[in-house]
Protein backbone atom coordinates (compact mmCIF):
# COMPACT_ATOMS: atom_id res chain seq x y z
CA UNK A 1 0.00 0.00 0.00
CA UNK A 2 1.49 3.40 -0.96
CA UNK A 3 2.18 5.78 1.94
CA UNK A 4 -0.69 8.13 2.78
CA UNK A 5 -0.43 11.59 4.26
CA UNK A 6 -2.25 11.77 7.60
CA UNK A 7 -4.37 14.68 8.69
CA UNK A 8 -2.30 16.81 11.10
CA UNK A 9 -4.80 16.14 13.91
CA UNK A 10 -5.46 12.47 13.22
CA UNK A 11 -3.37 11.02 16.05
CA UNK A 12 -4.28 13.74 18.55
CA UNK A 13 -8.01 13.31 17.96
CA UNK A 14 -7.81 9.52 18.01
CA UNK A 15 -5.87 9.61 21.26
CA UNK A 16 -8.68 11.62 22.81
CA UNK A 17 -10.66 8.37 22.84
CA UNK A 18 -8.12 7.00 25.30
CA UNK A 19 -7.39 10.21 27.22
CA UNK A 20 -9.36 9.26 30.34
CA UNK A 21 -8.54 5.61 31.16
CA UNK A 22 -10.18 4.18 34.28
CA UNK A 23 -7.99 2.99 37.14
CA UNK A 24 -7.51 -0.69 37.92
CA UNK A 25 -8.70 -1.25 41.49
CA UNK A 26 -8.55 -4.54 43.35
CA UNK A 27 -10.76 -5.69 46.23
CA UNK A 28 -10.52 -4.75 49.04
CA UNK A 29 -9.18 -1.23 48.51
CA UNK A 30 -9.33 2.32 49.75
CA UNK A 31 -9.48 5.17 47.25
CA UNK A 32 -9.48 8.94 47.60
CA UNK A 33 -10.51 11.54 45.05
CA UNK A 34 -9.81 15.27 44.96
CA UNK A 35 -11.00 17.98 42.53
CA UNK A 36 -9.31 21.40 42.59
CA UNK A 37 -10.41 24.56 40.80
CA UNK A 38 -9.01 28.11 40.83
CA UNK A 39 -11.40 30.47 42.55
CA UNK A 40 -11.37 32.89 39.58
CA UNK A 41 -10.74 32.59 35.81
CA UNK A 42 -10.46 28.81 35.94
CA UNK A 43 -10.63 28.41 32.16
CA UNK A 44 -7.78 30.87 31.56
CA UNK A 45 -5.62 29.51 34.39
CA UNK A 46 -1.96 28.71 33.99
CA UNK A 47 -1.91 24.99 33.13
CA UNK A 48 1.81 24.99 33.83
CA UNK A 49 1.04 25.47 37.54
CA UNK A 50 -1.14 22.35 37.49
CA UNK A 51 1.62 20.33 35.90
CA UNK A 52 4.25 21.71 38.29
CA UNK A 53 2.07 20.71 41.22
CA UNK A 54 1.80 17.18 39.81
CA UNK A 55 5.55 16.98 39.25
CA UNK A 56 6.15 18.02 42.84
CA UNK A 57 4.06 15.11 44.11
CA UNK A 58 5.68 12.66 41.69
CA UNK A 59 9.14 13.75 42.74
CA UNK A 60 8.30 13.01 46.37
CA UNK A 61 7.61 9.41 45.38
CA UNK A 62 10.27 9.08 42.71
CA UNK A 63 7.63 8.53 40.00
CA UNK A 64 8.09 9.39 36.30
CA UNK A 65 6.94 12.74 34.95
CA UNK A 66 4.14 13.19 32.39
CA UNK A 67 4.68 14.34 28.82
CA UNK A 68 5.00 18.15 28.48
CA UNK A 69 1.53 18.67 27.00
CA UNK A 70 -0.22 15.77 28.75
CA UNK A 71 -3.71 16.31 30.15
CA UNK A 72 -3.75 13.04 32.11
CA UNK A 73 -1.14 10.90 33.81
CA UNK A 74 -1.05 7.64 35.75
CA UNK A 75 1.83 6.57 38.00
CA UNK A 76 2.74 4.61 41.11
CA UNK A 77 3.16 6.82 44.17
CA UNK A 78 4.56 4.43 46.74
CA UNK A 79 1.91 1.82 47.51
CA UNK A 80 -0.75 3.94 45.84
CA UNK A 81 -1.82 4.06 42.25
CA UNK A 82 -2.13 7.71 41.24
CA UNK A 83 -4.26 9.17 38.44
CA UNK A 84 -4.21 12.85 37.44
CA UNK A 85 -6.48 14.61 34.94
CA UNK A 86 -6.50 18.19 33.75
CA UNK A 87 -9.95 19.42 32.69
CA UNK A 88 -11.24 22.69 31.28
CA UNK A 89 -12.07 24.24 34.66
CA UNK A 90 -10.53 21.93 37.22
CA UNK A 91 -7.91 19.31 37.99
CA UNK A 92 -8.66 15.92 39.53
CA UNK A 93 -6.52 13.52 41.55
CA UNK A 94 -7.28 9.93 42.47
CA UNK A 95 -5.15 7.62 44.62
CA UNK A 96 -6.00 4.04 45.52
CA UNK A 97 -4.29 1.32 47.48
CA UNK A 98 -5.15 -2.26 48.37
CA UNK A 99 -6.42 -3.00 51.85
CA UNK A 100 -8.90 -1.44 54.23
CA UNK A 101 -8.41 0.60 57.36
CA UNK A 102 -9.84 -0.62 60.64
CA UNK A 103 -11.83 2.58 60.88
CA UNK A 104 -14.28 2.94 57.97
CA UNK A 105 -13.61 6.09 55.94
CA UNK A 106 -10.57 7.01 57.94
CA UNK A 107 -9.46 10.56 56.96
CA UNK A 108 -5.87 9.32 57.28
CA UNK A 109 -6.35 7.78 53.82
CA UNK A 110 -5.90 11.29 52.43
CA UNK A 111 -2.35 11.40 53.79
CA UNK A 112 -1.22 10.26 50.36
CA UNK A 113 -1.50 13.99 49.59
CA UNK A 114 0.90 15.72 52.03
CA UNK A 115 -0.45 18.66 54.00
CA UNK A 116 2.14 21.14 52.70
CA UNK A 117 1.49 19.96 49.13
CA UNK A 118 -2.25 20.52 49.57
CA UNK A 119 -1.60 23.96 51.03
CA UNK A 120 0.41 24.92 47.94
CA UNK A 121 -2.27 23.65 45.54
CA UNK A 122 -3.10 26.07 42.65
CA UNK A 123 -6.80 26.11 43.42
CA UNK A 124 -9.49 25.43 45.98
CA UNK A 125 -11.31 22.19 46.68
CA UNK A 126 -14.50 21.58 44.72
CA UNK A 127 -15.07 18.12 46.17
CA UNK A 128 -13.21 15.25 47.76
CA UNK A 129 -14.33 11.65 48.20
CA UNK A 130 -13.35 8.77 50.46
CA UNK A 131 -14.06 5.35 48.94
CA UNK A 132 -14.31 2.08 50.80
CA UNK A 133 -14.28 -0.85 48.36
CA UNK A 134 -14.90 -4.30 49.80
CA UNK A 135 -16.45 -7.62 48.88
CA UNK A 136 -20.18 -7.93 48.94
CA UNK A 137 -21.49 -10.02 51.86
CA UNK A 138 -23.15 -13.10 50.40
CA UNK A 139 -25.73 -15.52 51.68
CA UNK A 140 -26.43 -18.57 49.56
CA UNK A 141 -24.61 -17.04 46.61
CA UNK A 142 -26.78 -13.90 46.69
CA UNK A 143 -26.14 -10.54 48.28
CA UNK A 144 -26.87 -10.54 52.00
CA UNK A 145 -29.00 -7.43 52.07
CA UNK A 146 -29.42 -7.37 55.83
CA UNK A 147 -25.70 -7.52 56.60
CA UNK A 148 -24.95 -4.89 53.99
CA UNK A 149 -27.83 -2.74 55.21
CA UNK A 150 -26.46 -2.71 58.75
CA UNK A 151 -23.17 -1.30 57.47
CA UNK A 152 -24.95 1.36 55.43
CA UNK A 153 -27.07 2.43 58.39
CA UNK A 154 -23.93 2.70 60.50
CA UNK A 155 -21.87 4.67 57.96
CA UNK A 156 -24.40 7.00 56.34
CA UNK A 157 -27.29 9.34 57.14
CA UNK A 158 -30.37 7.28 56.39
CA UNK A 159 -32.51 10.27 55.38
CA UNK A 160 -30.33 11.06 52.36
CA UNK A 161 -28.78 7.66 51.64
CA UNK A 162 -28.91 6.38 48.07
CA UNK A 163 -27.96 2.72 47.60
CA UNK A 164 -28.33 0.83 44.32
CA UNK A 165 -27.19 -2.33 42.61
CA UNK A 166 -25.28 -1.51 39.43
CA UNK A 167 -24.13 -3.31 36.30
CA UNK A 168 -26.65 -6.13 36.61
CA UNK A 169 -25.83 -6.79 40.25
CA UNK A 170 -22.04 -6.83 39.89
CA UNK A 171 -21.76 -4.24 42.67
CA UNK A 172 -23.74 -2.22 45.18
CA UNK A 173 -22.79 1.45 45.58
CA UNK A 174 -23.98 3.76 48.33
CA UNK A 175 -23.52 7.35 49.44
CA UNK A 176 -25.44 10.04 51.28
CA UNK A 177 -23.59 12.82 49.38
CA UNK A 178 -22.95 14.63 52.67
CA UNK A 179 -19.66 16.16 53.78
CA UNK A 180 -18.30 14.34 56.82
CA UNK A 181 -16.46 16.06 59.71
CA UNK A 182 -13.15 15.61 57.86
CA UNK A 183 -14.51 17.49 54.82
CA UNK A 184 -15.02 14.50 52.48
CA UNK A 185 -17.97 12.81 50.79
CA UNK A 186 -18.20 9.10 51.66
CA UNK A 187 -18.93 6.42 49.07
CA UNK A 188 -19.04 2.67 49.60
CA UNK A 189 -18.67 0.07 46.87
CA UNK A 190 -19.51 -3.58 47.55
CA UNK A 191 -18.53 -5.91 44.69
CA UNK A 192 -19.12 -9.57 43.97
CA UNK A 193 -15.99 -11.76 44.22
CA UNK A 194 -15.90 -12.47 40.50
CA UNK A 195 -15.96 -8.78 39.49
CA UNK A 196 -12.75 -7.77 37.71
CA UNK A 197 -10.44 -4.98 38.86
CA UNK A 198 -10.94 -2.98 35.66
CA UNK A 199 -14.70 -3.09 36.07
CA UNK A 200 -14.38 -1.92 39.64
CA UNK A 201 -12.18 0.91 38.44
CA UNK A 202 -14.83 1.96 35.93
CA UNK A 203 -17.52 1.96 38.63
CA UNK A 204 -15.36 4.10 40.91
CA UNK A 205 -14.55 6.42 38.00
CA UNK A 206 -18.26 6.89 37.21
CA UNK A 207 -19.03 7.66 40.85
CA UNK A 208 -16.23 10.24 40.90
CA UNK A 209 -17.62 11.85 37.76
CA UNK A 210 -21.16 11.94 39.17
CA UNK A 211 -20.03 13.73 42.33
CA UNK A 212 -17.50 15.95 40.54
CA UNK A 213 -19.86 17.19 37.84
CA UNK A 214 -22.72 17.51 40.34
CA UNK A 215 -20.51 19.76 42.46
CA UNK A 216 -19.40 21.79 39.45
CA UNK A 217 -22.98 22.20 38.22
CA UNK A 218 -23.98 23.73 41.57
CA UNK A 219 -21.73 26.69 40.75
CA UNK A 220 -24.41 27.57 38.22
CA UNK A 221 -26.97 27.76 41.04
CA UNK A 222 -24.79 30.24 42.93
CA UNK A 223 -24.47 32.32 39.76
CA UNK A 224 -28.21 32.11 39.09
CA UNK A 225 -29.00 33.41 42.59
CA UNK A 226 -26.60 36.32 42.19
CA UNK A 227 -27.95 37.19 38.75
CA UNK A 228 -31.59 36.91 39.87
CA UNK A 229 -31.14 39.70 42.40
CA UNK A 230 -29.78 42.03 39.70
CA UNK A 231 -32.41 40.93 37.21
CA UNK A 232 -35.17 41.84 39.67
CA UNK A 233 -33.97 45.44 39.83
CA UNK A 234 -33.51 45.63 36.06
CA UNK A 235 -36.95 44.14 35.49
CA UNK A 236 -38.56 46.88 37.58
CA UNK A 237 -36.59 49.58 35.76
CA UNK A 238 -37.56 48.12 32.40
CA UNK A 239 -41.24 47.98 33.38
CA UNK A 240 -41.12 51.65 34.46
CA UNK A 241 -39.51 52.66 31.17
CA UNK A 242 -42.11 50.74 29.19
CA UNK A 243 -44.83 52.61 31.11
CA UNK A 244 -43.19 55.93 30.21
CA UNK A 245 -43.28 54.97 26.53
CA UNK A 246 -46.99 55.87 26.58
CA UNK A 247 -45.98 59.51 27.10
CA UNK A 248 -45.52 59.94 23.38
CA UNK A 249 -42.69 61.17 21.23
CA UNK A 250 -41.91 64.08 23.53
CA UNK A 251 -40.29 61.69 26.06
CA UNK A 252 -39.10 59.05 23.61
CA UNK A 253 -35.52 60.24 23.32
CA UNK A 254 -35.08 60.49 27.10
CA UNK A 255 -36.61 57.06 27.64
CA UNK A 256 -34.48 55.62 24.85
CA UNK A 257 -31.30 56.78 26.59
CA UNK A 258 -32.35 55.15 29.89
CA UNK A 259 -33.39 52.00 28.02
CA UNK A 260 -29.97 51.74 26.40
CA UNK A 261 -28.45 51.81 29.88
CA UNK A 262 -30.68 48.92 31.00
CA UNK A 263 -29.87 46.98 27.82
CA UNK A 264 -26.14 47.47 28.42
CA UNK A 265 -26.47 46.12 31.97
CA UNK A 266 -28.44 43.11 30.72
CA UNK A 267 -25.77 42.46 28.12
CA UNK A 268 -23.12 42.62 30.85
CA UNK A 269 -25.04 40.08 32.92
CA UNK A 270 -25.43 37.82 29.90
CA UNK A 271 -21.71 37.95 29.09
CA UNK A 272 -20.79 37.29 32.73
CA UNK A 273 -23.20 34.35 33.03
CA UNK A 274 -23.30 32.67 29.62
CA UNK A 275 -20.26 30.46 30.20
CA UNK A 276 -21.38 29.34 33.66
CA UNK A 277 -24.91 28.58 32.50
CA UNK A 278 -23.62 26.70 29.44
CA UNK A 279 -21.17 24.72 31.56
CA UNK A 280 -23.96 23.85 34.00
CA UNK A 281 -26.06 22.41 31.17
CA UNK A 282 -23.10 20.31 30.04
CA UNK A 283 -22.34 19.08 33.57
CA UNK A 284 -25.99 18.21 34.13
CA UNK A 285 -26.03 16.10 30.97
CA UNK A 286 -22.86 14.29 32.06
CA UNK A 287 -24.31 13.45 35.49
CA UNK A 288 -27.46 11.96 33.96
CA UNK A 289 -25.34 10.05 31.45
CA UNK A 290 -23.05 8.57 34.10
CA UNK A 291 -26.02 7.45 36.19
CA UNK A 292 -27.57 5.80 33.14
CA UNK A 293 -24.30 4.01 32.32
CA UNK A 294 -24.30 2.35 35.77
CA UNK A 295 -27.59 0.61 34.92
CA UNK A 296 -28.79 0.98 38.48
CA UNK A 297 -31.47 -1.21 40.07
CA UNK A 298 -33.29 -0.69 43.37
CA UNK A 299 -31.56 -2.28 46.36
CA UNK A 300 -33.56 -3.32 49.43
CA UNK A 301 -36.18 -0.67 48.79
CA UNK A 302 -33.72 2.22 49.16
CA UNK A 303 -33.77 5.26 46.91
CA UNK A 304 -31.75 5.14 43.71
CA UNK A 305 -29.18 7.65 42.51
CA UNK A 306 -31.62 8.90 39.89
CA UNK A 307 -34.32 9.44 42.54
CA UNK A 308 -31.86 11.23 44.82
CA UNK A 309 -30.79 13.58 42.03
CA UNK A 310 -34.36 14.11 40.89
CA UNK A 311 -35.50 15.19 44.35
CA UNK A 312 -32.48 17.09 45.63
CA UNK A 313 -30.44 18.22 42.63
CA UNK A 314 -32.82 18.70 39.71
CA UNK A 315 -34.60 21.66 41.39
CA UNK A 316 -31.28 23.49 41.47
CA UNK A 317 -30.76 22.79 37.77
CA UNK A 318 -34.27 24.03 37.01
CA UNK A 319 -33.46 27.22 38.92
CA UNK A 320 -30.41 27.74 36.73
CA UNK A 321 -32.44 27.16 33.57
CA UNK A 322 -35.15 29.54 34.80
CA UNK A 323 -32.58 32.26 35.50
CA UNK A 324 -31.04 31.77 32.06
CA UNK A 325 -34.46 31.92 30.39
CA UNK A 326 -35.44 35.00 32.40
CA UNK A 327 -32.25 36.79 31.43
CA UNK A 328 -32.87 35.98 27.77
CA UNK A 329 -36.49 37.17 28.08
CA UNK A 330 -35.46 40.45 29.71
CA UNK A 331 -32.89 41.05 26.98
CA UNK A 332 -35.53 40.37 24.32
CA UNK A 333 -38.01 42.72 26.03
CA UNK A 334 -35.38 45.45 26.18
CA UNK A 335 -34.60 44.94 22.49
CA UNK A 336 -38.28 45.12 21.52
CA UNK A 337 -38.80 48.25 23.62
CA UNK A 338 -35.70 49.75 22.07
CA UNK A 339 -36.95 49.05 18.57
CA UNK A 340 -40.35 50.57 19.41
CA UNK A 341 -38.79 53.68 20.92
CA UNK A 342 -36.45 54.00 17.96
CA UNK A 343 -39.49 53.85 15.68
CA UNK A 344 -41.23 56.55 17.71
CA UNK A 345 -38.16 58.75 17.55
CA UNK A 346 -37.83 58.17 13.81
CA UNK A 347 -41.51 59.00 13.24
CA UNK A 348 -41.14 62.19 15.25
CA UNK A 349 -38.00 63.13 13.37
CA UNK A 350 -39.71 62.35 10.06
CA UNK A 351 -42.56 64.71 10.99
CA UNK A 352 -40.00 67.37 11.88
CA UNK A 353 -38.19 66.79 8.59
CA UNK A 354 -41.44 67.07 6.68
CA UNK A 355 -42.19 70.37 8.37
CA UNK A 356 -38.69 71.56 7.50
CA UNK A 357 -39.23 70.52 3.88
CA UNK A 358 -42.55 72.38 3.74
CA UNK A 359 -40.83 75.45 5.13
CA UNK A 360 -38.10 75.08 2.54
CA UNK A 361 -40.74 74.76 -0.19
CA UNK A 362 -42.36 77.97 1.01
CA UNK A 363 -39.04 79.76 1.04
CA UNK A 364 -38.22 78.40 -2.42
CA UNK A 365 -41.58 79.62 -3.73
CA UNK A 366 -40.95 83.05 -2.25
CA UNK A 367 -37.47 83.06 -3.73
CA UNK A 368 -38.90 82.15 -7.13
CA UNK A 369 -41.41 84.93 -6.93
CA UNK A 370 -38.70 87.34 -5.87
CA UNK A 371 -36.58 86.10 -8.74
CA UNK A 372 -39.39 86.80 -11.21
CA UNK A 373 -39.80 90.24 -9.69
CA UNK A 374 -36.09 90.89 -9.97
CA UNK A 375 -36.12 89.68 -13.57
CA UNK A 376 -38.93 92.14 -14.38
CA UNK A 377 -36.99 94.97 -12.79
CA UNK A 378 -33.89 93.84 -14.63
CA UNK A 379 -35.71 94.08 -17.96
CA UNK A 380 -36.80 97.63 -17.15
CA UNK A 381 -33.33 98.68 -15.97
CA UNK A 382 -31.49 97.13 -18.91
CA UNK A 383 -34.04 98.49 -21.36
CA UNK A 384 -33.70 101.99 -19.93
CA UNK A 385 -29.97 102.10 -20.48
CA UNK A 386 -30.21 100.30 -23.84
CA UNK A 387 -32.80 102.83 -25.13
CA UNK A 388 -30.59 105.69 -24.04
CA UNK A 389 -27.57 104.27 -25.86
CA UNK A 390 -29.57 103.39 -28.97
CA UNK A 391 -31.15 106.88 -29.05
CA UNK A 392 -27.76 108.52 -28.93
CA UNK A 393 -26.63 106.38 -31.85
CA UNK A 394 -29.80 106.73 -33.97
CA UNK A 395 -30.59 110.44 -33.35
CA UNK A 396 -27.94 111.83 -35.74
CA UNK A 397 -29.02 109.36 -38.40
CA UNK A 398 -32.70 110.35 -38.39
CA UNK A 399 -32.22 114.09 -37.77
CA UNK A 400 -32.31 114.91 -41.57
CA UNK A 401 -35.80 113.39 -41.63
CA UNK A 402 -37.02 115.85 -39.01
CA UNK A 403 -37.30 113.28 -36.14
CA UNK A 404 -36.01 114.37 -32.77
CA UNK A 405 -34.30 112.34 -30.10
CA UNK A 406 -37.52 111.94 -28.12
CA UNK A 407 -39.29 110.41 -31.12
CA UNK A 408 -36.40 108.01 -31.69
CA UNK A 409 -36.58 106.92 -28.05
CA UNK A 410 -40.33 106.40 -28.34
CA UNK A 411 -39.85 104.15 -31.34
CA UNK A 412 -36.93 102.17 -29.88
CA UNK A 413 -38.35 101.58 -26.38
CA UNK A 414 -40.86 98.77 -27.20
CA UNK A 415 -38.35 97.10 -29.49
CA UNK A 416 -35.56 97.20 -26.89
CA UNK A 417 -37.83 96.03 -24.06
CA UNK A 418 -39.04 93.10 -26.18
CA UNK A 419 -35.51 92.20 -27.16
CA UNK A 420 -34.18 92.34 -23.59
CA UNK A 421 -37.12 90.24 -22.28
CA UNK A 422 -36.57 87.58 -24.96
CA UNK A 423 -32.81 87.50 -24.25
CA UNK A 424 -33.32 87.03 -20.49
CA UNK A 425 -35.91 84.32 -21.07
CA UNK A 426 -33.55 82.46 -23.38
CA UNK A 427 -30.73 82.67 -20.82
CA UNK A 428 -33.03 81.33 -18.04
CA UNK A 429 -34.17 78.47 -20.28
CA UNK A 430 -30.54 77.46 -20.91
CA UNK A 431 -29.80 77.51 -17.17
CA UNK A 432 -32.75 75.23 -16.41
Order of alpha helices (4+ residues) and beta strands (2+ residues): alpha-beta-alpha-beta-beta-beta-alpha-beta-beta-beta-alpha-beta-beta-beta-alpha-alpha-beta-alpha-alpha-alpha
